[in-house]
Amino acid sequence: MQSLKLRQNMIKIALEEFIRSRENQQLLEKINAACKPPLSEEEQVLLRKINRSHRRLVEGEW
């Protein structure tokens, strides 16, 4: 009977820790999303140009 209670307590602690960890991960994702401002149209165009240029530079190296 005591081992069953011990096992139940261990499972309870593990679940609480898992839930706390998951909540922390979700909170971090929300904070990161809120802190990351969306790119302006000008920034998006520049980013596409940079990506194209980089792709040409490394083409054939892999």
PDB file of N, CA, C and O in Angstrom:
ATOM      1  N   MET A   1       0.829  -1.197   0.000  1.00  0.00           N
ATOM      2  CA  MET A   1       0.000   0.000   0.000  1.00  0.00           C
ATOM      3  C   MET A   1       0.875   1.264   0.000  1.00  0.00           C
ATOM      4  O   MET A   1       0.567   2.243  -0.680  1.00  0.00           O
ATOM      5  N   GLN A   2       1.953   1.226   0.761  1.00  0.00           N
ATOM      6  CA  GLN A   2       2.833   2.388   0.854  1.00  0.00           C
ATOM      7  C   GLN A   2       3.562   2.621  -0.477  1.00  0.00           C
ATOM      8  O   GLN A   2       3.778   3.765  -0.878  1.00  0.00           O
ATOM      9  N   SER A   3       3.935   1.540  -1.152  1.00  0.00           N
ATOM     10  CA  SER A   3       4.619   1.690  -2.439  1.00  0.00           C
ATOM     11  C   SER A   3       3.677   2.270  -3.496  1.00  0.00           C
ATOM     12  O   SER A   3       4.112   3.021  -4.369  1.00  0.00           O
ATOM     13  N   LEU A   4       2.400   1.928  -3.420  1.00  0.00           N
ATOM     14  CA  LEU A   4       1.411   2.479  -4.344  1.00  0.00           C
ATOM     15  C   LEU A   4       1.271   3.979  -4.121  1.00  0.00           C
ATOM     16  O   LEU A   4       1.205   4.751  -5.078  1.00  0.00           O
ATOM     17  N   LYS A   5       1.227   4.386  -2.870  1.00  0.00           N
ATOM     18  CA  LYS A   5       1.115   5.802  -2.537  1.00  0.00           C
ATOM     19  C   LYS A   5       2.365   6.564  -2.998  1.00  0.00           C
ATOM     20  O   LYS A   5       2.268   7.679  -3.511  1.00  0.00           O
ATOM     21  N   LEU A   6       3.531   5.952  -2.810  1.00  0.00           N
ATOM     22  CA  LEU A   6       4.782   6.553  -3.242  1.00  0.00           C
ATOM     23  C   LEU A   6       4.791   6.711  -4.761  1.00  0.00           C
ATOM     24  O   LEU A   6       5.179   7.759  -5.277  1.00  0.00           O
ATOM     25  N   ARG A   7       4.363   5.673  -5.474  1.00  0.00           N
ATOM     26  CA  ARG A   7       4.311   5.727  -6.930  1.00  0.00           C
ATOM     27  C   ARG A   7       3.350   6.814  -7.405  1.00  0.00           C
ATOM     28  O   ARG A   7       3.662   7.560  -8.333  1.00  0.00           O
ATOM     29  N   GLN A   8       2.186   6.903  -6.771  1.00  0.00           N
ATOM     30  CA  GLN A   8       1.206   7.936  -7.139  1.00  0.00           C
ATOM     31  C   GLN A   8       1.776   9.329  -6.900  1.00  0.00           C
ATOM     32  O   GLN A   8       1.564  10.237  -7.703  1.00  0.00           O
ATOM     33  N   ASN A   9       2.491   9.496  -5.808  1.00  0.00           N
ATOM     34  CA  ASN A   9       3.085  10.789  -5.495  1.00  0.00           C
ATOM     35  C   ASN A   9       4.156  11.157  -6.526  1.00  0.00           C
ATOM     36  O   ASN A   9       4.247  12.311  -6.945  1.00  0.00           O
ATOM     37  N   MET A  10       4.961  10.178  -6.932  1.00  0.00           N
ATOM     38  CA  MET A  10       5.987  10.431  -7.941  1.00  0.00           C
ATOM     39  C   MET A  10       5.356  10.824  -9.274  1.00  0.00           C
ATOM     40  O   MET A  10       5.843  11.728  -9.952  1.00  0.00           O
ATOM     41  N   ILE A  11       4.271  10.145  -9.647  1.00  0.00           N
ATOM     42  CA  ILE A  11       3.569  10.465 -10.889  1.00  0.00           C
ATOM     43  C   ILE A  11       2.991  11.874 -10.810  1.00  0.00           C
ATOM     44  O   ILE A  11       3.063  12.635 -11.775  1.00  0.00           O
ATOM     45  N   LYS A  12       2.423  12.216  -9.670  1.00  0.00           N
ATOM     46  CA  LYS A  12       1.853  13.549  -9.477  1.00  0.00           C
ATOM     47  C   LYS A  12       2.930  14.617  -9.630  1.00  0.00           C
ATOM     48  O   LYS A  12       2.715  15.623 -10.306  1.00  0.00           O
ATOM     49  N   ILE A  13       4.070  14.408  -9.016  1.00  0.00           N
ATOM     50  CA  ILE A  13       5.176  15.376  -9.105  1.00  0.00           C
ATOM     51  C   ILE A  13       5.665  15.498 -10.546  1.00  0.00           C
ATOM     52  O   ILE A  13       5.916  16.602 -11.028  1.00  0.00           O
ATOM     53  N   ALA A  14       5.800  14.367 -11.231  1.00  0.00           N
ATOM     54  CA  ALA A  14       6.255  14.381 -12.621  1.00  0.00           C
ATOM     55  C   ALA A  14       5.272  15.131 -13.515  1.00  0.00           C
ATOM     56  O   ALA A  14       5.690  15.905 -14.376  1.00  0.00           O
ATOM     57  N   LEU A  15       3.987  14.915 -13.325  1.00  0.00           N
ATOM     58  CA  LEU A  15       2.977  15.613 -14.125  1.00  0.00           C
ATOM     59  C   LEU A  15       2.983  17.118 -13.852  1.00  0.00           C
ATOM     60  O   LEU A  15       2.881  17.929 -14.772  1.00  0.00           O
ATOM     61  N   GLU A  16       3.102  17.469 -12.589  1.00  0.00           N
ATOM     62  CA  GLU A  16       3.158  18.897 -12.237  1.00  0.00           C
ATOM     63  C   GLU A  16       4.365  19.563 -12.886  1.00  0.00           C
ATOM     64  O   GLU A  16       4.263  20.675 -13.406  1.00  0.00           O
ATOM     65  N   GLU A  17       5.496  18.887 -12.854  1.00  0.00           N
ATOM     66  CA  GLU A  17       6.715  19.421 -13.460  1.00  0.00           C
ATOM     67  C   GLU A  17       6.564  19.548 -14.973  1.00  0.00           C
ATOM     68  O   GLU A  17       6.993  20.540 -15.562  1.00  0.00           O
ATOM     69  N   PHE A  18       5.955  18.542 -15.602  1.00  0.00           N
ATOM     70  CA  PHE A  18       5.719  18.592 -17.044  1.00  0.00           C
ATOM     71  C   PHE A  18       4.817  19.762 -17.411  1.00  0.00           C
ATOM     72  O   PHE A  18       5.102  20.498 -18.356  1.00  0.00           O
ATOM     73  N   ILE A  19       3.733  19.935 -16.666  1.00  0.00           N
ATOM     74  CA  ILE A  19       2.787  21.018 -16.937  1.00  0.00           C
ATOM     75  C   ILE A  19       3.466  22.373 -16.747  1.00  0.00           C
ATOM     76  O   ILE A  19       3.280  23.277 -17.561  1.00  0.00           O
ATOM     77  N   ARG A  20       4.240  22.519 -15.693  1.00  0.00           N
ATOM     78  CA  ARG A  20       4.946  23.773 -15.433  1.00  0.00           C
ATOM     79  C   ARG A  20       5.937  24.076 -16.554  1.00  0.00           C
ATOM     80  O   ARG A  20       6.050  25.216 -17.006  1.00  0.00           O
ATOM     81  N   SER A  21       6.644  23.051 -16.993  1.00  0.00           N
ATOM     82  CA  SER A  21       7.612  23.217 -18.079  1.00  0.00           C
ATOM     83  C   SER A  21       6.904  23.636 -19.368  1.00  0.00           C
ATOM     84  O   SER A  21       7.369  24.531 -20.074  1.00  0.00           O
ATOM     85  N   ARG A  22       5.794  22.993 -19.668  1.00  0.00           N
ATOM     86  CA  ARG A  22       5.027  23.324 -20.884  1.00  0.00           C
ATOM     87  C   ARG A  22       4.479  24.746 -20.825  1.00  0.00           C
ATOM     88  O   ARG A  22       4.517  25.472 -21.819  1.00  0.00           O
ATOM     89  N   GLU A  23       3.975  25.138 -19.670  1.00  0.00           N
ATOM     90  CA  GLU A  23       3.469  26.504 -19.505  1.00  0.00           C
ATOM     91  C   GLU A  23       4.587  27.519 -19.697  1.00  0.00           C
ATOM     92  O   GLU A  23       4.381  28.559 -20.322  1.00  0.00           O
ATOM     93  N   ASN A  24       5.770  27.224 -19.165  1.00  0.00           N
ATOM     94  CA  ASN A  24       6.913  28.122 -19.335  1.00  0.00           C
ATOM     95  C   ASN A  24       7.309  28.243 -20.803  1.00  0.00           C
ATOM     96  O   ASN A  24       7.627  29.334 -21.275  1.00  0.00           O
ATOM     97  N   GLN A  25       7.290  27.123 -21.524  1.00  0.00           N
ATOM     98  CA  GLN A  25       7.629  27.141 -22.942  1.00  0.00           C
ATOM     99  C   GLN A  25       6.615  27.967 -23.731  1.00  0.00           C
ATOM    100  O   GLN A  25       6.998  28.739 -24.610  1.00  0.00           O
ATOM    101  N   GLN A  26       5.346  27.814 -23.429  1.00  0.00           N
ATOM    102  CA  GLN A  26       4.314  28.583 -24.120  1.00  0.00           C
ATOM    103  C   GLN A  26       4.449  30.071 -23.816  1.00  0.00           C
ATOM    104  O   GLN A  26       4.270  30.905 -24.704  1.00  0.00           O
ATOM    105  N   LEU A  27       4.760  30.405 -22.577  1.00  0.00           N
ATOM    106  CA  LEU A  27       4.947  31.803 -22.200  1.00  0.00           C
ATOM    107  C   LEU A  27       6.134  32.398 -22.944  1.00  0.00           C
ATOM    108  O   LEU A  27       6.052  33.523 -23.437  1.00  0.00           O
ATOM    109  N   LEU A  28       7.231  31.661 -23.031  1.00  0.00           N
ATOM    110  CA  LEU A  28       8.402  32.135 -23.761  1.00  0.00           C
ATOM    111  C   LEU A  28       8.071  32.378 -25.231  1.00  0.00           C
ATOM    112  O   LEU A  28       8.503  33.376 -25.807  1.00  0.00           O
ATOM    113  N   GLU A  29       7.314  31.480 -25.836  1.00  0.00           N
ATOM    114  CA  GLU A  29       6.926  31.653 -27.237  1.00  0.00           C
ATOM    115  C   GLU A  29       6.074  32.900 -27.423  1.00  0.00           C
ATOM    116  O   GLU A  29       6.233  33.614 -28.413  1.00  0.00           O
ATOM    117  N   LYS A  30       5.178  33.170 -26.490  1.00  0.00           N
ATOM    118  CA  LYS A  30       4.336  34.368 -26.574  1.00  0.00           C
ATOM    119  C   LYS A  30       5.164  35.633 -26.402  1.00  0.00           C
ATOM    120  O   LYS A  30       4.948  36.619 -27.107  1.00  0.00           O
ATOM    121  N   ILE A  31       6.100  35.611 -25.480  1.00  0.00           N
ATOM    122  CA  ILE A  31       6.975  36.776 -25.267  1.00  0.00           C
ATOM    123  C   ILE A  31       7.806  37.031 -26.511  1.00  0.00           C
ATOM    124  O   ILE A  31       7.912  38.172 -26.962  1.00  0.00           O
ATOM    125  N   ASN A  32       8.396  35.986 -27.068  1.00  0.00           N
ATOM    126  CA  ASN A  32       9.204  36.150 -28.280  1.00  0.00           C
ATOM    127  C   ASN A  32       8.378  36.692 -29.436  1.00  0.00           C
ATOM    128  O   ASN A  32       8.848  37.549 -30.185  1.00  0.00           O
ATOM    129  N   ALA A  33       7.155  36.204 -29.588  1.00  0.00           N
ATOM    130  CA  ALA A  33       6.286  36.686 -30.672  1.00  0.00           C
ATOM    131  C   ALA A  33       5.929  38.153 -30.462  1.00  0.00           C
ATOM    132  O   ALA A  33       5.855  38.918 -31.424  1.00  0.00           O
ATOM    133  N   ALA A  34       5.710  38.545 -29.225  1.00  0.00           N
ATOM    134  CA  ALA A  34       5.336  39.931 -28.940  1.00  0.00           C
ATOM    135  C   ALA A  34       6.512  40.885 -29.122  1.00  0.00           C
ATOM    136  O   ALA A  34       6.319  42.049 -29.473  1.00  0.00           O
ATOM    137  N   CYS A  35       7.709  40.405 -28.890  1.00  0.00           N
ATOM    138  CA  CYS A  35       8.908  41.258 -28.990  1.00  0.00           C
ATOM    139  C   CYS A  35       9.437  41.362 -30.406  1.00  0.00           C
ATOM    140  O   CYS A  35      10.264  42.225 -30.701  1.00  0.00           O
ATOM    141  N   LYS A  36       8.977  40.505 -31.266  1.00  0.00           N
ATOM    142  CA  LYS A  36       9.470  40.475 -32.637  1.00  0.00           C
ATOM    143  C   LYS A  36       8.525  41.287 -33.520  1.00  0.00           C
ATOM    144  O   LYS A  36       7.449  40.812 -33.883  1.00  0.00           O
ATOM    145  N   PRO A  37       8.925  42.500 -33.860  1.00  0.00           N
ATOM    146  CA  PRO A  37       8.037  43.310 -34.689  1.00  0.00           C
ATOM    147  C   PRO A  37       7.961  42.750 -36.110  1.00  0.00           C
ATOM    148  O   PRO A  37       8.940  42.195 -36.609  1.00  0.00           O
ATOM    149  N   PRO A  38       6.820  42.889 -36.756  1.00  0.00           N
ATOM    150  CA  PRO A  38       6.701  42.402 -38.131  1.00  0.00           C
ATOM    151  C   PRO A  38       7.591  43.221 -39.069  1.00  0.00           C
ATOM    152  O   PRO A  38       7.844  44.401 -38.823  1.00  0.00           O
ATOM    153  N   LEU A  39       8.056  42.591 -40.133  1.00  0.00           N
ATOM    154  CA  LEU A  39       8.895  43.297 -41.103  1.00  0.00           C
ATOM    155  C   LEU A  39       8.039  44.227 -41.956  1.00  0.00           C
ATOM    156  O   LEU A  39       6.919  43.888 -42.339  1.00  0.00           O
ATOM    157  N   SER A  40       8.579  45.386 -42.240  1.00  0.00           N
ATOM    158  CA  SER A  40       7.900  46.307 -43.147  1.00  0.00           C
ATOM    159  C   SER A  40       8.038  45.765 -44.569  1.00  0.00           C
ATOM    160  O   SER A  40       8.829  44.853 -44.812  1.00  0.00           O
ATOM    161  N   GLU A  41       7.280  46.316 -45.494  1.00  0.00           N
ATOM    162  CA  GLU A  41       7.355  45.878 -46.891  1.00  0.00           C
ATOM    163  C   GLU A  41       8.772  46.088 -47.426  1.00  0.00           C
ATOM    164  O   GLU A  41       9.304  45.240 -48.143  1.00  0.00           O
ATOM    165  N   GLU A  42       9.362  47.198 -47.080  1.00  0.00           N
ATOM    166  CA  GLU A  42      10.728  47.501 -47.520  1.00  0.00           C
ATOM    167  C   GLU A  42      11.726  46.470 -46.971  1.00  0.00           C
ATOM    168  O   GLU A  42      12.627  46.034 -47.688  1.00  0.00           O
ATOM    169  N   GLU A  43      11.564  46.088 -45.717  1.00  0.00           N
ATOM    170  CA  GLU A  43      12.441  45.103 -45.116  1.00  0.00           C
ATOM    171  C   GLU A  43      12.251  43.726 -45.761  1.00  0.00           C
ATOM    172  O   GLU A  43      13.215  42.983 -45.943  1.00  0.00           O
ATOM    173  N   GLN A  44      11.016  43.397 -46.102  1.00  0.00           N
ATOM    174  CA  GLN A  44      10.743  42.110 -46.751  1.00  0.00           C
ATOM    175  C   GLN A  44      11.414  42.042 -48.118  1.00  0.00           C
ATOM    176  O   GLN A  44      11.993  41.019 -48.484  1.00  0.00           O
ATOM    177  N   VAL A  45      11.331  43.147 -48.877  1.00  0.00           N
ATOM    178  CA  VAL A  45      11.967  43.196 -50.198  1.00  0.00           C
ATOM    179  C   VAL A  45      13.478  43.046 -50.039  1.00  0.00           C
ATOM    180  O   VAL A  45      14.106  42.279 -50.770  1.00  0.00           O
ATOM    181  N   LEU A  46      14.062  43.773 -49.089  1.00  0.00           N
ATOM    182  CA  LEU A  46      15.496  43.699 -48.852  1.00  0.00           C
ATOM    183  C   LEU A  46      15.909  42.291 -48.445  1.00  0.00           C
ATOM    184  O   LEU A  46      16.933  41.790 -48.910  1.00  0.00           O
ATOM    185  N   LEU A  47      15.141  41.659 -47.599  1.00  0.00           N
ATOM    186  CA  LEU A  47      15.443  40.301 -47.158  1.00  0.00           C
ATOM    187  C   LEU A  47      15.412  39.323 -48.338  1.00  0.00           C
ATOM    188  O   LEU A  47      16.268  38.444 -48.435  1.00  0.00           O
ATOM    189  N   ARG A  48      14.441  39.470 -49.222  1.00  0.00           N
ATOM    190  CA  ARG A  48      14.382  38.600 -50.404  1.00  0.00           C
ATOM    191  C   ARG A  48      15.616  38.805 -51.288  1.00  0.00           C
ATOM    192  O   ARG A  48      16.177  37.841 -51.809  1.00  0.00           O
ATOM    193  N   LYS A  49      16.033  40.057 -51.453  1.00  0.00           N
ATOM    194  CA  LYS A  49      17.227  40.353 -52.267  1.00  0.00           C
ATOM    195  C   LYS A  49      18.481  39.751 -51.637  1.00  0.00           C
ATOM    196  O   LYS A  49      19.327  39.189 -52.333  1.00  0.00           O
ATOM    197  N   ILE A  50      18.590  39.872 -50.329  1.00  0.00           N
ATOM    198  CA  ILE A  50      19.741  39.307 -49.616  1.00  0.00           C
ATOM    199  C   ILE A  50      19.759  37.789 -49.787  1.00  0.00           C
ATOM    200  O   ILE A  50      20.810  37.203 -50.044  1.00  0.00           O
ATOM    201  N   ASN A  51      18.604  37.160 -49.644  1.00  0.00           N
ATOM    202  CA  ASN A  51      18.524  35.703 -49.784  1.00  0.00           C
ATOM    203  C   ASN A  51      18.919  35.263 -51.190  1.00  0.00           C
ATOM    204  O   ASN A  51      19.648  34.283 -51.347  1.00  0.00           O
ATOM    205  N   ARG A  52      18.446  35.974 -52.216  1.00  0.00           N
ATOM    206  CA  ARG A  52      18.806  35.637 -53.601  1.00  0.00           C
ATOM    207  C   ARG A  52      20.310  35.780 -53.813  1.00  0.00           C
ATOM    208  O   ARG A  52      20.952  34.916 -54.411  1.00  0.00           O
ATOM    209  N   SER A  53      20.856  36.876 -53.317  1.00  0.00           N
ATOM    210  CA  SER A  53      22.285  37.128 -53.466  1.00  0.00           C
ATOM    211  C   SER A  53      23.099  36.048 -52.765  1.00  0.00           C
ATOM    212  O   SER A  53      24.080  35.548 -53.314  1.00  0.00           O
ATOM    213  N   HIS A  54      22.697  35.696 -51.572  1.00  0.00           N
ATOM    214  CA  HIS A  54      23.410  34.666 -50.820  1.00  0.00           C
ATOM    215  C   HIS A  54      23.326  33.321 -51.533  1.00  0.00           C
ATOM    216  O   HIS A  54      24.310  32.585 -51.602  1.00  0.00           O
ATOM    217  N   ARG A  55      22.153  33.007 -52.060  1.00  0.00           N
ATOM    218  CA  ARG A  55      21.962  31.742 -52.764  1.00  0.00           C
ATOM    219  C   ARG A  55      22.920  31.655 -53.965  1.00  0.00           C
ATOM    220  O   ARG A  55      23.509  30.605 -54.220  1.00  0.00           O
ATOM    221  N   ARG A  56      23.068  32.782 -54.705  1.00  0.00           N
ATOM    222  CA  ARG A  56      23.993  32.791 -55.850  1.00  0.00           C
ATOM    223  C   ARG A  56      25.439  32.611 -55.392  1.00  0.00           C
ATOM    224  O   ARG A  56      26.224  31.933 -56.055  1.00  0.00           O
ATOM    225  N   LEU A  57      25.788  33.214 -54.266  1.00  0.00           N
ATOM    226  CA  LEU A  57      27.152  33.113 -53.755  1.00  0.00           C
ATOM    227  C   LEU A  57      27.536  31.688 -53.370  1.00  0.00           C
ATOM    228  O   LEU A  57      28.661  31.255 -53.622  1.00  0.00           O
ATOM    229  N   VAL A  58      26.611  30.968 -52.766  1.00  0.00           N
ATOM    230  CA  VAL A  58      26.932  29.634 -52.268  1.00  0.00           C
ATOM    231  C   VAL A  58      26.512  28.531 -53.224  1.00  0.00           C
ATOM    232  O   VAL A  58      26.703  27.352 -52.927  1.00  0.00           O
ATOM    233  N   GLU A  59      25.944  28.894 -54.363  1.00  0.00           N
ATOM    234  CA  GLU A  59      25.487  27.914 -55.331  1.00  0.00           C
ATOM    235  C   GLU A  59      26.632  26.998 -55.746  1.00  0.00           C
ATOM    236  O   GLU A  59      27.709  27.459 -56.125  1.00  0.00           O
ATOM    237  N   GLY A  60      26.388  25.724 -55.669  1.00  0.00           N
ATOM    238  CA  GLY A  60      27.385  24.742 -56.083  1.00  0.00           C
ATOM    239  C   GLY A  60      28.397  24.396 -54.993  1.00  0.00           C
ATOM    240  O   GLY A  60      29.223  23.507 -55.200  1.00  0.00           O
ATOM    241  N   GLU A  61      28.363  25.053 -53.860  1.00  0.00           N
ATOM    242  CA  GLU A  61      29.312  24.760 -52.794  1.00  0.00           C
ATOM    243  C   GLU A  61      28.897  23.559 -51.965  1.00  0.00           C
ATOM    244  O   GLU A  61      29.725  22.988 -51.256  1.00  0.00           O
ATOM    245  N   TRP A  62      27.640  23.164 -52.036  1.00  0.00           N
ATOM    246  CA  TRP A  62      27.182  22.065 -51.190  1.00  0.00           C
ATOM    247  C   TRP A  62      27.165  20.821 -51.965  1.00  0.00           C
ATOM    248  O   TRP A  62      26.807  19.769 -51.435  1.00  0.00           O
TER     249      TRP A  62
END
